[in-house]
């Protein structure tokens, strides 16, 4: 898949997964890579940026499989951002589909 396609939508994908519930970084990366071909390290810069922007917060939780894991959860502004990005994405995809399927009035 074209890298530019992925780049523009990964933030929405991360926010959408966190909208369903709190997750740790590797879990997010694994879930994403089941559907979209990404490397494990792709998600961490996105999470760092989302935290800096106040869309996610972190907390540590003990793990039975090693050291404590850093979990990410959406803040209220993160929930609003996810909804806004999803609406923009739907509008964008609809417009693109009209063009590539030949139904747009140019």
Helices and strands as residue ranges (DSSP letters): H 3-20, E 23-24, H 25-35, H 42-52, E 56-63, E 66-74, H 76-100
